[in-house]
Amino acid sequence: LQGVSLVMDFEAPAGIDLTEWPPLRSPRIRHASVPLAPGYVLHLGGRHPDSDEPLTSGEIQVSEARASFYLPSELEAALTPTYGGTATVTPDGTVVLIGGFNAAGEGLSEVDFVSLSVQ
């Protein structure tokens, strides 16, 4: 198996269009992802494919730049290391990262709030 990054366009004239995407800056599996705005996708946490250690890092993929950018280090330091959680955007734009698992595979009841602005 080989990891890939792709974008799915559900409104493509010929049906679903899959476009290859540059890989994330930090390889990660079982991360939480959520669209922030058209062309901006936030990826939080997860695990490195070769390690059981959960990640606290996050990245924003920007379609116009065809690149990913790390979140500020002070924000990453405040995140709970987790994989397998969920991310949801609230009506005011706050991202809520809920649950997941720690390095020992134990379920977490942690909730992190992430507030970003896209400029």
All heavy atoms as an XYZ file, in Angstrom:
878
protein
N       0.834     -1.182      0.000
C       0.000      0.000      0.000
C       0.878      1.244      0.000
O       1.932      1.266      0.604
C      -0.887      0.013      1.236
C      -1.870     -1.140      1.359
C      -2.607     -1.054      2.686
C      -2.847     -1.163      0.219
N       0.394      2.261     -0.649
C       1.126      3.516     -0.707
C       0.169      4.655     -0.393
O      -0.941      4.709     -0.933
C       1.729      3.718     -2.100
C       2.515      4.997     -2.226
C       3.113      5.117     -3.627
O       2.850      4.305     -4.503
N       3.903      6.138     -3.823
N       0.590      5.547      0.507
C      -0.238      6.678      0.872
C      -0.343      7.679     -0.258
O       0.602      7.890     -1.006
N      -1.510      8.272     -0.403
C      -1.724      9.306     -1.415
C      -2.534     10.438     -0.802
O      -3.243     10.258      0.171
C      -2.460      8.775     -2.662
C      -1.652      7.730     -3.387
C      -3.820      8.234     -2.300
N      -2.405     11.606     -1.376
C      -3.250     12.745     -1.023
C      -4.019     13.129     -2.268
O      -3.473     13.140     -3.368
C      -2.391     13.927     -0.567
O      -1.752     13.631      0.644
N      -5.304     13.418     -2.097
C      -6.116     13.772     -3.252
C      -7.208     14.741     -2.835
O      -7.515     14.897     -1.665
C      -6.723     12.531     -3.906
C      -7.573     11.627     -3.017
C      -9.025     12.026     -3.083
C      -7.404     10.193     -3.477
N      -7.768     15.395     -3.823
C      -8.896     16.293     -3.632
C     -10.060     15.725     -4.425
O      -9.893     15.331     -5.579
C      -8.558     17.720     -4.123
C      -9.795     18.605     -4.065
C      -7.439     18.319     -3.303
N     -11.227     15.673     -3.800
C     -12.432     15.198     -4.489
C     -13.329     16.396     -4.763
O     -13.690     17.128     -3.848
C     -13.173     14.173     -3.630
C     -12.391     12.914     -3.415
S     -13.243     11.732     -2.354
C     -14.537     11.187     -3.434
N     -13.674     16.583     -6.019
C     -14.582     17.654     -6.430
C     -15.917     17.017     -6.781
O     -16.057     16.374     -7.813
C     -13.999     18.403     -7.630
C     -14.901     19.520     -8.121
O     -15.982     19.731     -7.530
O     -14.516     20.180     -9.102
N     -16.897     17.175     -5.896
C     -18.203     16.550     -6.097
C     -19.061     17.302     -7.104
O     -20.098     16.811     -7.526
C     -18.945     16.446     -4.764
C     -18.283     15.501     -3.808
C     -17.512     15.986     -2.773
C     -18.426     14.132     -3.948
C     -16.894     15.118     -1.882
C     -17.808     13.253     -3.068
C     -17.043     13.751     -2.030
N     -18.660     18.516     -7.474
C     -19.449     19.308     -8.406
C     -18.863     19.323     -9.811
O     -19.270     20.120    -10.646
C     -19.567     20.734     -7.867
C     -20.307     20.781     -6.537
C     -20.376     22.179     -5.951
O     -19.925     23.138     -6.598
O     -20.881     22.305     -4.823
N     -17.897     18.442    -10.077
C     -17.288     18.379    -11.404
C     -18.356     18.032    -12.446
O     -19.244     17.218    -12.188
C     -16.173     17.332    -11.416
N     -18.288     18.645    -13.629
C     -19.307     18.412    -14.664
C     -19.447     16.939    -15.063
O     -20.541     16.491    -15.384
C     -18.812     19.240    -15.852
C     -17.896     20.253    -15.276
C     -17.313     19.639    -14.042
N     -18.371     16.171    -15.027
C     -18.426     14.771    -15.453
C     -18.592     13.818    -14.270
O     -18.364     12.628    -14.395
C     -17.154     14.422    -16.224
N     -18.964     14.318    -13.135
C     -19.080     13.476    -11.945
C     -17.941     13.785    -10.981
O     -17.287     14.813    -11.084
N     -17.690     12.897    -10.055
C     -16.638     13.129     -9.063
C     -15.282     13.159     -9.760
O     -14.935     12.250    -10.512
C     -16.654     12.035     -7.982
C     -17.976     12.082     -7.218
C     -15.482     12.222     -7.026
C     -18.150     10.961     -6.224
N     -14.517     14.216     -9.496
C     -13.191     14.390    -10.090
C     -12.154     14.248     -8.986
O     -12.239     14.922     -7.964
C     -13.099     15.774    -10.740
C     -11.760     16.001    -11.415
O     -11.161     15.018    -11.892
O     -11.318     17.162    -11.449
N     -11.197     13.337     -9.167
C     -10.110     13.141     -8.205
C      -8.847     13.775     -8.762
O      -8.455     13.494     -9.888
C      -9.860     11.653     -7.962
C     -11.042     10.840     -7.441
C     -10.657      9.386     -7.302
C     -11.537     11.399     -6.134
N      -8.219     14.623     -7.973
C      -6.994     15.285     -8.386
C      -5.902     14.957     -7.384
O      -6.100     15.118     -6.178
C      -7.196     16.822     -8.417
O      -8.310     17.109     -9.251
C      -5.970     17.515     -8.933
N      -4.751     14.474     -7.878
C      -3.638     14.213     -6.966
C      -3.220     15.498     -6.297
O      -3.306     16.583     -6.865
C      -2.451     13.601     -7.714
C      -2.505     12.106     -7.756
C      -1.188     11.490     -8.148
O      -0.139     11.866     -7.586
O      -1.223     10.644     -9.045
N      -2.753     15.362     -5.083
C      -2.397     16.511     -4.264
C      -1.022     16.265     -3.662
O      -0.688     15.125     -3.352
C      -3.435     16.643     -3.150
C      -3.388     17.943     -2.465
C      -2.774     18.195     -1.278
C      -3.945     19.167     -2.902
N      -2.931     19.504     -0.953
C      -3.643     20.115     -1.928
C      -4.673     19.541     -4.023
C      -4.046     21.438     -2.040
C      -5.066     20.853     -4.126
C      -4.762     21.784     -3.153
N      -0.212     17.299     -3.476
C       1.069     17.070     -2.803
C       0.824     16.475     -1.415
O      -0.168     16.813     -0.765
C       1.674     18.476     -2.691
C       0.960     19.291     -3.720
C      -0.417     18.699     -3.853
N       1.690     15.590     -0.955
C       1.475     14.964      0.359
C       1.558     16.002      1.476
O       2.136     17.083      1.310
C       2.614     13.949      0.460
C       3.633     14.410     -0.500
C       2.918     15.144     -1.590
N       0.975     15.651      2.617
C       1.094     16.507      3.784
C       2.562     16.631      4.179
O       3.372     15.745      3.882
C       0.288     15.930      4.949
C      -1.224     15.904      4.748
C      -1.890     15.136      5.882
C      -1.768     17.310      4.667
N       2.913     17.704      4.850
C       4.304     17.930      5.244
C       4.775     16.898      6.258
O       5.930     16.514      6.264
C       4.454     19.343      5.787
C       4.126     20.371      4.705
C       4.340     21.744      5.200
N       5.779     21.911      5.402
C       6.358     23.079      5.540
N       5.640     24.178      5.498
N       7.644     23.173      5.722
N       3.876     16.465      7.141
C       4.163     15.391      8.092
C       3.282     14.210      7.730
O       2.054     14.334      7.770
C       3.842     15.821      9.531
O       4.699     16.818      9.974
N       3.886     13.074      7.372
C       3.048     11.908      7.069
C       2.174     11.586      8.283
O       2.654     11.601      9.421
C       4.059     10.790      6.812
C       5.349     11.474      6.534
C       5.307     12.767      7.273
N       0.892     11.341      8.070
C      -0.005     11.058      9.186
C      -1.141     10.155      8.734
O      -1.578     10.225      7.595
C      -0.538     12.349      9.811
C      -1.311     13.240      8.884
C      -1.741     14.571      9.525
N      -0.621     15.478      9.621
C      -0.325     16.174     10.721
N      -1.071     16.083     11.788
N       0.712     16.968     10.752
N      -1.570      9.304      9.646
C      -2.741      8.460      9.425
C      -3.678      8.657     10.605
O      -3.274      9.096     11.674
C      -2.380      6.969      9.266
C      -1.626      6.455     10.498
C      -1.564      6.730      8.008
C      -1.356      4.962     10.494
N      -4.951      8.346     10.398
C      -5.986      8.450     11.437
C      -6.057      9.840     12.049
O      -6.258      9.998     13.236
C      -5.779      7.377     12.505
C      -5.838      5.965     11.897
C      -6.140      4.885     12.839
N      -7.419      5.107     13.507
C      -7.739      4.489     14.620
N      -6.919      3.647     15.177
N      -8.918      4.713     15.181
N      -5.885     10.848     11.217
C      -5.988     12.236     11.665
C      -7.411     12.740     11.426
O      -8.199     12.107     10.735
C      -4.974     13.117     10.927
C      -5.042     13.006      9.439
N      -4.516     11.940      8.748
C      -5.613     13.810      8.517
C      -4.741     12.105      7.460
N      -5.412     13.228      7.280
N      -7.720     13.868     12.028
C      -9.019     14.504     11.832
C      -8.855     15.622     10.808
O      -7.907     16.398     10.889
C      -9.539     15.059     13.150
N      -9.754     15.703      9.853
C      -9.694     16.727      8.810
C     -11.044     17.416      8.701
O     -12.082     16.786      8.892
C      -9.338     16.116      7.453
O      -8.085     15.498      7.499
N     -10.992     18.702      8.363
C     -12.230     19.460      8.228
C     -11.990     20.627      7.269
O     -10.933     21.263      7.314
C     -12.721     19.945      9.613
C     -11.769     20.927     10.229
C     -14.116     20.490      9.549
N     -12.949     20.898      6.361
C     -12.799     22.081      5.491
C     -13.078     23.348      6.301
O     -14.052     23.415      7.048
C     -13.854     21.868      4.409
C     -14.857     20.950      5.007
C     -14.146     20.126      6.026
N     -12.207     24.348      6.166
C     -12.383     25.622      6.866
C     -13.132     26.629      6.012
O     -13.950     27.396      6.504
C     -11.022     26.220      7.233
C     -10.185     25.455      8.232
C      -8.847     26.141      8.428
C     -10.928     25.340      9.547
N     -12.799     26.663      4.745
C     -13.381     27.591      3.773
C     -13.094     26.977      2.409
O     -12.286     26.054      2.310
C     -12.733     28.968      3.908
N     -13.734     27.456      1.351
C     -13.421     26.903      0.034
C     -11.908     26.978     -0.246
O     -11.294     28.030     -0.148
C     -14.209     27.796     -0.922
C     -15.355     28.286     -0.099
C     -14.789     28.471      1.293
N     -11.321     25.804     -0.513
C      -9.895     25.739     -0.834
C      -8.971     25.608      0.361
O      -7.757     25.576      0.198
N      -9.520     25.503      1.579
C      -8.709     25.385      2.792
C      -9.189     24.185      3.608
O     -10.359     24.134      3.998
C      -8.829     26.632      3.666
C      -8.259     27.874      3.041
C      -9.013     28.631      2.148
C      -6.973     28.294      3.339
C      -8.493     29.774      1.570
C      -6.452     29.443      2.766
C      -7.218     30.175      1.883
O      -6.704     31.309      1.307
N      -8.277     23.228      3.866
C      -8.611     22.052      4.666
C      -7.623     21.952      5.816
O      -6.406     22.033      5.616
C      -8.574     20.757      3.822
C      -8.905     19.544      4.687
C      -9.534     20.854      2.649
N      -8.161     21.776      7.030
C      -7.342     21.654      8.232
C      -7.214     20.187      8.603
O      -8.203     19.458      8.629
C      -7.995     22.438      9.376
C      -7.335     22.346     10.743
C      -5.931     22.948     10.716
C      -8.194     23.046     11.785
N      -5.978     19.745      8.889
C      -5.695     18.378      9.331
C      -5.059     18.472     10.716
O      -4.069     19.189     10.901
C      -4.726     17.677      8.379
C      -5.192     17.687      6.959
N      -6.130     16.808      6.483
C      -4.859     18.483      5.913
C      -6.349     17.043      5.205
N      -5.593     18.062      4.835
N      -5.605     17.738     11.672
C      -5.119     17.793     13.054
C      -4.792     16.404     13.577
O      -5.517     15.440     13.334
C      -6.186     18.419     13.962
C      -6.529     19.874     13.701
C      -7.815     20.258     14.421
C      -5.378     20.755     14.159
N      -3.693     16.318     14.352
C      -3.336     15.088     15.042
C      -3.036     13.942     14.111
O      -2.520     14.116     13.018
N      -3.387     12.738     14.565
C      -3.089     11.528     13.817
C      -1.844     10.853     14.351
O      -1.330     11.212     15.415
N      -1.368      9.890     13.606
C      -0.138      9.175     13.954
C       0.755      9.135     12.730
O       0.277      9.101     11.601
C      -0.439      7.727     14.360
C      -1.171      7.586     15.622
C      -1.340      6.148     16.085
N      -0.905      5.134     15.156
C      -1.357      3.900     15.123
N      -2.290      3.523     15.960
N      -0.920      3.025     14.265
N       2.059      9.102     12.982
C       3.008      8.867     11.898
C       2.837      7.408     11.480
O       2.637      6.538     12.337
C       4.436      9.149     12.354
C       5.421      9.130     11.239
N       5.918      7.954     10.704
C       5.984     10.128     10.533
C       6.762      8.237      9.718
N       6.809      9.557      9.592
N       2.904      7.100     10.198
C       2.691      5.710      9.755
C       3.650      4.696     10.385
O       3.322      3.521     10.470
C       2.905      5.779      8.241
C       2.647      7.195      7.878
C       3.064      8.008      9.068
N       4.810      5.131     10.842
C       5.804      4.213     11.410
C       5.860      4.240     12.926
O       6.770      3.665     13.522
C       7.193      4.542     10.850
C       7.249      4.411      9.341
O       6.532      3.547      8.790
O       7.982      5.180      8.695
N       4.924      4.926     13.585
C       5.001      5.102     15.029
C       3.606      5.033     15.630
O       2.615      5.355     14.985
C       5.630      6.463     15.348
O       5.473      6.782     16.701
N       3.534      4.626     16.888
C       2.263      4.635     17.600
C       2.035      5.948     18.335
O       0.989      6.147     18.932
C       2.202      3.488     18.612
C       2.006      2.146     17.929
O       1.468      2.131     16.807
O       2.382      1.123     18.513
N       3.027      6.837     18.300
C       2.915      8.102     19.021
C       1.959      9.048     18.310
O       2.123      9.328     17.127
C       4.289      8.761     19.161
C       5.215      8.040     20.106
C       4.678      7.963     21.517
O       4.186      8.981     22.043
O       4.733      6.865     22.093
N       0.957      9.557     19.035
C       0.050     10.538     18.428
C       0.773     11.862     18.172
O       1.695     12.233     18.900
C      -1.041     10.723     19.469
C      -0.836      9.696     20.505
C       0.555      9.198     20.381
N       0.322     12.563     17.148
C       0.902     13.853     16.785
C       0.081     14.987     17.386
O      -1.131     14.877     17.522
C       0.916     14.012     15.265
C       1.637     12.939     14.464
C       1.348     13.106     12.984
C       3.129     13.004     14.735
N       0.746     16.074     17.720
C       0.026     17.282     18.122
C       0.052     18.302     16.997
O      -0.586     19.336     17.103
C       0.650     17.939     19.370
O       2.019     18.228     19.110
C       0.519     17.046     20.577
N       0.756     18.004     15.935
C       0.892     18.982     14.859
C      -0.374     19.060     14.019
O      -1.211     18.160     14.017
C       2.082     18.625     13.958
O       1.859     17.395     13.315
N      -0.493     20.151     13.314
C      -1.595     20.349     12.395
C      -1.099     21.061     11.154
O      -0.054     21.715     11.173
N      -1.850     20.910     10.070
C      -1.492     21.542      8.800
C      -2.743     22.049      8.114
O      -3.818     21.476      8.285
C      -0.818     20.541      7.855
C       0.416     19.883      8.406
C       1.014     18.886      7.435
O       1.040     19.161      6.208
O       1.457     17.828      7.899
N      -2.568     23.103      7.363
C      -3.641     23.599      6.515
C      -3.215     23.397      5.076
O      -2.149     23.851      4.670
C      -3.928     25.096      6.766
C      -4.427     25.302      8.187
C      -4.937     25.617      5.754
C      -4.676     26.744      8.527
N      -4.044     22.686      4.307
C      -3.796     22.541      2.879
C      -4.532     23.673      2.172
O      -5.715     23.922      2.438
C      -4.301     21.201      2.357
C      -3.356     20.064      2.643
C      -3.819     18.790      1.976
O      -4.991     18.448      2.041
N      -2.907     18.084      1.357
N      -3.815     24.346      1.281
C      -4.374     25.474      0.546
C      -4.357     25.123     -0.935
O      -3.290     24.953     -1.529
C      -3.563     26.763      0.812
C      -4.146     27.938      0.056
C      -3.500     27.046      2.312
N      -5.558     25.017     -1.524
C      -5.638     24.552     -2.913
C      -4.983     25.521     -3.887
O      -4.310     25.097     -4.817
C      -7.097     24.295     -3.315
O      -7.846     25.481     -3.251
N      -5.161     26.814     -3.688
C      -4.581     27.787     -4.611
C      -3.057     27.714     -4.637
O      -2.436     27.850     -5.683
C      -5.021     29.205     -4.230
C      -4.671     30.242     -5.273
C      -5.267     31.603     -4.944
O      -6.442     31.657     -4.550
O      -4.538     32.598     -5.100
N      -2.449     27.447     -3.483
C      -0.990     27.339     -3.393
C      -0.502     25.929     -3.714
O       0.691     25.719     -3.900
C      -0.516     27.735     -1.994
N      -1.437     24.947     -3.752
C      -1.078     23.531     -3.917
C       0.025     23.137     -2.942
O       1.011     22.496     -3.293
C      -0.690     23.204     -5.357
C      -1.855     23.362     -6.317
C      -1.688     22.671     -7.641
N      -1.329     21.277     -7.627
C      -2.162     20.255     -7.386
N      -3.409     20.500     -7.088
N      -1.744     19.023     -7.444
N      -0.176     23.549     -1.673
C       0.815     23.286     -0.631
C       0.121     23.210      0.723
O      -1.026     23.620      0.878
C       1.858     24.398     -0.612
N       0.857     22.667      1.689
C       0.394     22.592      3.073
C       1.287     23.464      3.941
O       2.483     23.595      3.677
C       0.460     21.152      3.586
O      -0.411     20.333      2.860
N       0.693     24.017      4.987
C       1.422     24.890      5.896
C       1.161     24.443      7.327
O       0.021     24.145      7.691
C       0.967     26.342      5.712
C       1.154     26.830      4.302
C       0.131     26.702      3.373
C       2.358     27.378      3.901
C       0.309     27.136      2.061
C       2.541     27.803      2.595
C       1.513     27.686      1.672
N       2.239     24.390      8.138
C       2.091     24.012      9.549
C       1.348     25.084     10.319
O       1.425     26.273      9.995
C       3.458     23.816     10.206
C       4.153     22.532      9.823
C       5.384     22.559      9.198
C       3.580     21.297     10.107
C       6.030     21.380      8.854
C       4.219     20.125      9.764
C       5.444     20.166      9.145
O       6.077     19.011      8.803
N       0.658     24.665     11.364
C       0.044     25.607     12.293
C       1.136     26.242     13.144
O       2.221     25.680     13.292
C      -0.944     24.875     13.201
C      -2.148     24.234     12.521
C      -3.005     23.513     13.554
C      -2.963     25.262     11.776
N       0.878     27.403     13.743
C       1.871     28.015     14.629
C       2.234     27.072     15.783
O       1.368     26.366     16.313
C       1.164     29.272     15.154
C       0.081     29.552     14.161
C      -0.332     28.218     13.606
N       3.503     27.057     16.169
C       3.978     26.121     17.195
C       3.270     26.310     18.533
O       3.031     25.343     19.248
C       5.494     26.228     17.357
O       5.859     27.552     17.662
N       2.903     27.559     18.886
C       2.216     27.765     20.168
C       0.814     27.139     20.152
O       0.324     26.664     21.170
C       2.150     29.244     20.552
C       1.417     30.137     19.568
C       2.286     30.677     18.439
O       3.463     30.283     18.319
O       1.784     31.510     17.667
N       0.181     27.094     19.001
C      -1.118     26.430     18.893
C      -0.942     24.919     18.975
O      -1.673     24.230     19.693
C      -1.818     26.815     17.590
C      -3.118     26.081     17.274
C      -4.145     26.270     18.387
C      -3.677     26.528     15.953
N       0.047     24.389     18.267
C       0.293     22.945     18.302
C       0.611     22.476     19.716
O       0.181     21.408     20.133
C       1.429     22.581     17.355
C       1.036     22.697     15.895
C       2.131     22.279     14.942
O       3.302     22.179     15.368
O       1.819     22.051     13.766
N       1.352     23.280     20.484
C       1.720     22.908     21.849
C       0.492     22.800     22.751
O       0.517     22.079     23.755
C       2.709     23.917     22.416
N      -0.588     23.492     22.403
C      -1.800     23.472     23.224
C      -2.733     22.312     22.867
O      -3.695     22.053     23.591
C      -2.544     24.797     23.074
N      -2.461     21.607     21.767
C      -3.334     20.517     21.335
C      -3.033     19.223     22.084
O      -1.884     18.940     22.413
C      -3.183     20.269     19.835
C      -3.643     21.393     18.913
C      -3.295     21.065     17.469
C      -5.127     21.649     19.066
N      -4.058     18.435     22.331
C      -3.897     17.127     22.954
C      -3.343     16.151     21.917
O      -3.900     16.060     20.816
C      -5.261     16.607     23.459
O      -5.816     17.565     24.357
C      -5.125     15.261     24.134
N      -2.252     15.414     22.237
C      -1.768     14.405     21.284
C      -2.820     13.299     21.137
O      -3.144     12.625     22.105
C      -0.493     13.858     21.922
C      -0.194     14.732     23.085
C      -1.430     15.477     23.439
N      -3.357     13.149     19.951
C      -4.436     12.188     19.748
C      -4.488     11.722     18.300
O      -4.019     12.402     17.406
C      -5.793     12.818     20.155
O      -6.813     11.846     20.011
C      -6.130     14.009     19.300
N      -5.059     10.541     18.110
C      -5.366     10.058     16.763
C      -6.750      9.435     16.797
O      -7.235      9.018     17.848
C      -4.320      9.053     16.260
C      -4.316      7.741     17.007
C      -5.102      6.678     16.585
C      -3.509      7.561     18.127
C      -5.104      5.480     17.272
C      -3.500      6.364     18.817
C      -4.295      5.320     18.386
O      -4.301      4.134     19.063
N      -7.409      9.423     15.652
C      -8.718      8.801     15.554
C      -9.856      9.650     16.101
O     -10.956      9.145     16.291
N      -9.612     10.927     16.325
C     -10.670     11.816     16.812
C     -11.472     12.392     15.658
O     -11.301     12.009     14.494
N     -12.366     13.315     15.976
C     -13.157     13.977     14.954
C     -12.971     15.481     15.050
O     -12.680     16.014     16.116
C     -14.663     13.666     15.101
O     -15.111     14.169     16.365
C     -14.922     12.178     15.026
N     -13.135     16.154     13.931
C     -13.058     17.613     13.892
C     -14.332     18.133     13.257
O     -14.808     17.603     12.258
C     -11.836     18.065     13.095
N     -14.884     19.185     13.862
C     -16.117     19.804     13.385
C     -15.954     21.309     13.439
O     -15.367     21.833     14.380
C     -17.303     19.385     14.290
O     -17.389     17.973     14.306
C     -18.606     19.969     13.789
N     -16.485     22.002     12.442
C     -16.469     23.463     12.442
C     -17.818     23.954     12.959
O     -18.861     23.542     12.457
C     -16.205     24.032     11.032
C     -16.258     25.546     11.046
C     -14.868     23.568     10.503
N     -17.784     24.833     13.952
C     -19.008     25.420     14.484
C     -19.421     26.603     13.610
O     -18.624     27.077     12.794
C     -18.796     25.896     15.931
O     -17.823     26.944     15.939
C     -18.341     24.754     16.825
N     -20.643     27.105     13.759
C     -21.085     28.235     12.930
C     -20.195     29.481     13.035
O     -20.100     30.241     12.076
C     -22.496     28.525     13.456
C     -22.969     27.211     13.978
C     -21.740     26.564     14.566
N     -19.520     29.674     14.177
C     -18.647     30.847     14.300
C     -17.236     30.598     13.768
O     -16.373     31.457     13.848
C     -18.595     31.344     15.745
C     -17.807     30.435     16.683
O     -17.355     29.349     16.249
O     -17.642     30.800     17.857
N     -16.986     29.393     13.205
C     -15.698     29.090     12.595
C     -14.696     28.395     13.505
O     -13.608     28.041     13.076
N     -15.063     28.182     14.768
C     -14.177     27.459     15.681
C     -14.172     25.983     15.305
O     -15.217     25.401     15.004
C     -14.657     27.612     17.136
O     -14.661     28.996     17.468
C     -13.757     26.861     18.107
N     -12.986     25.357     15.314
C     -12.874     23.919     15.065
C     -12.847     23.215     16.420
O     -12.072     23.585     17.310
C     -11.595     23.588     14.275
C     -11.449     22.073     14.098
C     -11.625     24.275     12.916
N     -13.707     22.225     16.573
C     -13.777     21.440     17.805
C     -13.194     20.070     17.492
O     -13.695     19.352     16.634
C     -15.235     21.316     18.313
C     -15.271     20.547     19.626
C     -15.866     22.685     18.460
N     -12.104     19.729     18.191
C     -11.443     18.429     18.033
C     -11.847     17.580     19.234
O     -11.562     17.944     20.382
C      -9.928     18.611     17.977
C      -9.074     17.389     17.706
C      -9.416     16.773     16.354
C      -7.599     17.747     17.756
N     -12.537     16.465     18.972
C     -13.141     15.675     20.042
C     -12.602     14.254     20.043
O     -12.539     13.598     18.999
C     -14.676     15.617     19.879
C     -15.254     17.033     19.880
C     -15.315     14.771     20.974
C     -16.717     17.091     19.523
N     -12.255     13.777     21.236
C     -11.941     12.371     21.466
C     -10.688     11.885     20.769
O      -9.742     12.623     20.562
N     -10.714     10.614     20.444
C      -9.558      9.963     19.856
C      -8.895      9.042     20.858
O      -9.483      8.673     21.882
N      -7.654      8.686     20.569
C      -6.923      7.725     21.376
C      -5.530      8.247     21.690
O      -4.946      8.997     20.910
C      -6.810      6.386     20.622
C      -8.147      5.805     20.283
C      -8.743      6.095     19.066
C      -8.812      4.984     21.172
C      -9.983      5.575     18.734
C     -10.061      4.471     20.860
C     -10.643      4.753     19.640
N      -4.965      7.806     22.830
C      -3.589      8.164     23.177
C      -2.641      7.080     22.677
O      -3.062      6.129     22.005
C      -3.451      8.411     24.685
C      -3.723      7.160     25.512
O      -3.728      6.039     25.014
N      -3.977      7.362     26.795
N      -1.345      7.195     23.006
C      -0.334      6.251     22.501
C      -0.610      4.819     22.948
O      -0.246      3.865     22.257
C       1.054      6.692     22.959
N      -1.262      4.636     24.101
C      -1.569      3.300     24.607
C      -2.860      2.739     24.006
O      -3.261      1.623     24.336
C      -1.676      3.338     26.131
N      -3.523      3.515     23.132
C      -4.759      3.065     22.514
C      -5.984      3.266     23.384
O      -7.051      2.754     23.084
N      -5.837      4.031     24.467
C      -6.957      4.297     25.364
C      -7.791      5.452     24.820
O      -7.244      6.448     24.353
C      -6.440      4.654     26.762
C      -5.595      3.566     27.385
C      -4.779      4.047     28.556
O      -4.401      5.232     28.604
O      -4.503      3.203     29.426
N      -9.107      5.310     24.886
C      -9.997      6.361     24.433
C      -9.870      7.610     25.285
O      -9.685      7.527     26.505
N      -9.932      8.762     24.641
C      -9.820     10.042     25.336
C     -11.156     10.774     25.297
O     -11.878     10.703     24.313
C      -8.748     10.916     24.675
C      -7.333     10.356     24.645
C      -6.437     11.253     23.805
C      -6.787     10.229     26.052
N     -11.441     11.499     26.364
C     -12.647     12.337     26.383
C     -12.266     13.807     26.307
O     -13.019     14.668     26.718
C     -13.469     12.060     27.647
O     -12.680     12.318     28.797
N     -11.100     14.093     25.754
C     -10.596     15.462     25.624
C     -11.318     16.201     24.508
O     -11.712     15.624     23.508
C      -9.099     15.447     25.315
C      -8.253     14.724     26.321
C      -8.193     15.433     27.655
O      -8.221     16.676     27.681
O      -8.144     14.728     28.676
N     -11.455     17.500     24.688
C     -12.006     18.374     23.657
C     -11.074     19.567     23.525
O     -10.755     20.223     24.510
C     -13.428     18.873     24.021
C     -13.942     19.828     22.967
C     -14.380     17.689     24.188
N     -10.588     19.813     22.323
C      -9.737     20.980     22.032
C     -10.508     21.910     21.118
O     -11.234     21.468     20.226
C      -8.422     20.571     21.342
C      -7.460     19.846     22.266
O      -7.587     19.983     23.491
O      -6.575     19.147     21.755
N     -10.330     23.207     21.323
C     -10.955     24.216     20.478
C      -9.863     24.952     19.733
O      -8.893     25.403     20.350
C     -11.774     25.202     21.331
C     -12.933     24.546     22.021
C     -12.795     24.022     23.297
C     -14.160     24.452     21.394
C     -13.860     23.419     23.940
C     -15.238     23.842     22.033
C     -15.083     23.326     23.313
N     -10.012     25.066     18.427
C      -9.028     25.740     17.590
C      -9.739     26.870     16.850
O     -10.734     26.633     16.171
C      -8.397     24.755     16.568
C      -7.404     25.466     15.671
C      -7.737     23.584     17.294
N      -9.201     28.073     16.999
C      -9.784     29.209     16.329
C      -8.731     29.801     15.384
O      -7.667     30.223     15.819
C     -10.218     30.257     17.358
O     -10.839     31.330     16.712
N      -9.032     29.775     14.102
C      -8.123     30.274     13.070
C      -8.865     31.272     12.194
O     -10.086     31.195     12.057
C      -7.614     29.138     12.186
C      -6.847     28.020     12.878
C      -6.682     26.842     11.925
C      -5.485     28.520     13.325
N      -8.119     32.145     11.578
C      -8.740     33.009     10.580
C      -7.988     32.823      9.272
O      -6.769     32.716      9.258
C      -8.713     34.483     11.014
O      -7.387     34.934     11.160
N      -8.725     32.723      8.189
C      -8.132     32.562      6.867
C      -8.078     33.942      6.240
O      -9.085     34.639      6.134
C      -8.981     31.609      6.007
C      -8.412     31.507      4.611
C      -9.060     30.236      6.658
N      -6.864     34.352      5.866
C      -6.687     35.709      5.313
C      -6.086     35.634      3.937
O      -5.322     34.821      3.615
C      -5.787     36.528      6.211
C      -6.364     36.667      7.606
C      -5.437     37.440      8.521
O      -4.433     37.989      8.098
N      -5.776     37.496      9.781
